[in-house]
Amino acid sequence: MPGLGHNGGPSIQPGVAWRSHCWRVARAQLLPTLPIEVVRLRVKRARDLGLEYKTYASVRAATGHDLIAFLFSSNALRVVRGREALPLDRVAKLETLHCERIALAVTPLTPQAILTNPQIDAAHPAPFALAKFSEARAAIRAALGKVPGDRVLLVGDMALEQDWCAAGWLAGYLSAERFFANR
């Protein structure tokens, strides 16, 4: 065990290469080899969610759960005051999703304005961009209701929206550009 003042650097004791090799082998044995039927089901589920398999698999591996909802910022949906209708590319993608679609209305937009689009299942006010962490958490949790955060993927369009992931304990963040480009 390193003592006081140890910088946590690599060990200079003999046998480091062997211990590293043993660790890599043990780690590889821990990782499961999925049966082909399970992989096929997960590829189909990724397609149903409109995600690349690699993205879906990484979210599932990180959380241990399947995704059951998407949380979209109004910025990601390209909805603005005065033009509440979703752009056609957004409509096309949202209609293919087989899960719940929740929107966060960024001020000055209201949730009611977003709900005029039938592709959105629910809409709530978004946290203020520079809100305290506790305020952002409360707004995200109110939007999700009883849906566990680790089963929801946030699709956003602004750097500040990434903080909502930590506040709501969400499964992850995906940029709108990447999500809507993948059809």
N, C-alpha and C positions, 0 to 999 in steps of 0.2 A: 504494500500500500504506500503510495507516495506520501511523503511527509510535508510539513510546512514549507512553503516557498517553492514547491515543485510546480513547474509551469505546464504540466500535463502533456509534454512532448513525448515522442516515441521512446520506448524503453531501450536502454543501451546494454541490457543483459543479453547473454547469448541465447539463441533459439527463437528469436523474434520471427524469423521467416517461417519456421515450422509451426509456431503457434498461430500465425496468420493463416497459413494453409489449412490447419485444422479448423479454425473458425469459419473460413469460407466453405469448407466441405460440410460442416455441421449446419450452417445457415442454408445451404442449398438443399439439404435433406429435410429441413423444416418446411420449405415452401412446397405447397401441394401441387401435384400434377392432376389437373382436372380431367375427368372423363370427357370424351369428345361430345357426348350428348349435352353435358353442362355447358361446354363452350358454345355449341350451336344455339342453345337457349339464350345465352348471354349475348351472342351476336345479334339474334333476333330482337332481344330487349333493347339493345343499343340502337338498332334501326328504328324500333317503335318510339324511342325517345328522341330521335333525330340527331344522335351523337355518333361520332366515330367510335369504333370499338375500343381503341386505345384510350380515349378519354373516359369512356364509360367504365372500363376495367380499372383505370387508375383511381377513379372516384370510389368505386365499389371496394377496391383493395384498401383505400385509406379509411373508409368509414365502416366497412363490414356490412353495409346495408345497400339495398336497391334504392334507386331514386323513385319517388312517387310524386314529385312536384317540381316545377320551375318557378323561380321568383324573378320577374323581369322589372327592371327600372323603366320608367316611361321614356328615359333617354335611349335605352336599348331598343325600345319599340318604335322609336322615332315619332312619338306622339307629342305634339306641342299645343299650347292653347291657341284656339282658332283653327287648328287642323287636327281634330281628334281622331279622324279615321286612320287606321293603320295602313302603311304602304303595302302594296301588293306582294312584295317579296316576304314581308313579315306575316301577312295573312296566309300565304301558301305554306310557310314553314309551320306556323302555329296549328293549322288545321291537320297536320300529319302527326302531331304529338298525341300519345296515348297516356296522358297523365294530367294532373291538375296544373292549371296555368294561373298564377297569381301575379298581379302587377302592383308596383309601388309608384304612386303619382308624385312626382317631384314638383314642388311649388313653382309656379302658381297654378299648375294643373290640379284638378280635383279627381278623386277616385270615380265619381259619377261620369265624368267625361270619358274616362277609359272604358267604363262598362258599356258604353254604346257599341263597342266591338264585341260580337258574339264569340270571338276566339278567346276571350279572357273570361275565366271563371269567377274571379274575385279581384277587387282592387282596394287598396288602402293607402293612406298618406305615407309618403316616404319620410325617413328621418331627415332632419335638416342636415345639410352637407357637413357642417362643422359642429354638429351636436355632440354633447358629452357621450361617452361610451354607454353609460347606463340608459340615457334617453334613446340612443340608437337601438340598443338591445330591446327596450320596451316596445318600440315601434315595430321592429322586425317580428318579435314574438306575438304582438297583437295581429299582425298580418297573417302569420302562420296558423294561429289558433291552436288546435290540438295536433297539428302535423309536426312530427319531430324535425328539428332543424337539420340533423345529419342525414336526412333523406330528401333534402331540397338543394338544388343547384341554382346559384344566383347567376343571372345573365345581365351584365351591366355594360355601360359605355363610358364611364368616367373613372378616373383613378381613385377618387374619394369613395366611390361605391364599393370598392374592394373591402373597405373596413367593415362594411355591413356583414361580411362573411364571419368575421370573428365575433362581432356583436351578437349575431343570431345563432352562432354555433352551426353554421351551414356546412353542407358537404363540400362546397368549393365554389370557385368563381370562374366564369367563362366569359370572355369578351363577346360583345354582340357581333362584332365583325366576324369572329371565328364561328360562332354559333349559327348565324344566319347565312354564312357563305357555304356551309356544309348542308346541302339539301339532297 
